[in-house]
Amino acid sequence: MSELFIVLEGDLIGRIRADKAGRLSLSYEPSWRDSTHSHSLSVSMPLADTTYPHKLVSSYLWNLLPENPNVLQHWGRQYGVSAANPFKLLAYVGADVPGAAQFIPPERLDEIRSRREPAIDWMRPDELAQRLAQLRNDVAAMRRPSDVGKMSLPGAQVKTAYCRDERNNRWGVPSGRAPTTHIIKPCVPGFGGLVENEYLCQDIAARLGMPSAKCSVLALDQTYIVVERYDRLPAPPGAKFVQRVHQEDTCQALGLMPGKKYQQDGGPGISQIMTLIRRVSSNPAADVDRFLDANSFNWLIGGTDAHAKNYSFLIGASNEVRLAPLYDLSSQLPYHTLIEQRLAMKIGNRYDIPMVGIADWRKLAAACKLDFEIVVGRLTQMIDALPDVITTARDQALTDKLDRKTVTSLATHLIRHVKERHASLVVRGPTSRGRGSSHP
């Protein structure tokens, strides 16, 4: 039997065990269960005096790892373990993952829990550029072999994460105890302008009042999107480094493997996630409305990648659970020859964005047990607001010296698309309640 310790802000909260056959199990520490600030690792594995089985534990761990098989194969060769074994991979890269939990082999426990000043290898500006250029050429180059602090980020897109010192304008590689604070993503080859695209879509969502991850653009040899991690907080008084905040994505919350993130692949749809929100959220009415708005927004901007792993929950003390800020927002409109206009989660009966009509919104409202008139009211109010919000976000992006052609073209695409979606709706009945709660 081998073990991974689960550490959260210095507390040993649980253990994951692998038997000789590779079957996994998870149990919480009695001291953590009795703690006044305790909470579950996952809503799929509530805090209790029990042992959780292989299927739940394995799916949770897989969702902490990249989906790119080349990265996993590279790690397998580098660490001398199976690329098909998340338990063994996380023994090497589990010190910095999404959320607050760290997954630590026994021999690193004292180091991770130490109260000494954490080691951060601060980089020269040219070294950051070199590392990011290497990442573009090698998707597995999130860290160099000589780096002590390894990390893992889930998803298919190439990305890495570092620690940002805003005061001294520098970037660093933390050794594992201190967390990374910002995710950096290069443009995807073949998808020109995707960095500006994500920046603009995230800004538009925030200007509409939807909690969204803060983004900026880093201009080096090319542009990179920089995402400030919402699962990190500034160091509290007396602390030595940034504080981790716990979170999990919807696949983890439902006990699903990453391959089930799209509804058409057997993953959850909007109504299933609404049901989950109502069951686990500490403010279900507000989070249902936020989730509804997010799906409306993606339909209006042509966002085709809003799958289950791109929605998450924040988990706090006493198991307070809230829908996390939105992230990975982008529009497929500039890439219509490369990507079908299909939603990750269908509205009513349809995935195809141009085919969604008022009947589909009515069916969605019924499936989600929502007041149809208020659903349409929230949608039409967003439609009314978007052209001016897009224009304001465009102007700010140009002031920030983002690429003029890319930004202006995308803004034009977005405004036209919003108007086309508006025309596809035949709104009947009163909508005067506007953006009030969608609950009856």
Secondary structure as UniProt FT lines:
FT   STRAND          2..8
FT   TURN            9..10
FT   STRAND          11..18
FT   TURN            20..21
FT   STRAND          24..28
FT   HELIX           30..33
FT   TURN            36..37
FT   TURN            43..44
FT   STRAND          51..52
FT   HELIX           54..62
FT   TURN            63..64
FT   HELIX           69..79
FT   TURN            83..84
FT   HELIX           86..93
FT   TURN            94..95
FT   STRAND          101..104
FT   HELIX           106..108
FT   HELIX           109..113
FT   STRAND          120..122
FT   HELIX           125..137
FT   TURN            139..142
FT   TURN            145..146
FT   STRAND          160..165
FT   TURN            166..169
FT   STRAND          170..174
FT   STRAND          182..186
FT   TURN            189..190
FT   TURN            192..193
FT   HELIX           194..207
FT   TURN            208..209
FT   STRAND          215..219
FT   STRAND          223..228
FT   TURN            230..231
FT   STRAND          232..233
FT   TURN            237..238
FT   STRAND          243..244
FT   STRAND          247..249
FT   HELIX           250..254
FT   HELIX           258..260
FT   HELIX           263..265
FT   HELIX           270..280
FT   HELIX           284..301
FT   HELIX           308..310
FT   STRAND          312..316
FT   HELIX           317..319
FT   STRAND          320..323
FT   HELIX           333..335
FT   TURN            336..338
FT   STRAND          342..347
FT   TURN            348..349
FT   STRAND          350..352
FT   HELIX           353..355
FT   HELIX           358..367
FT   TURN            368..369
FT   HELIX           372..399
FT   TURN            400..401
FT   HELIX           404..423
FT   TURN            432..435
//
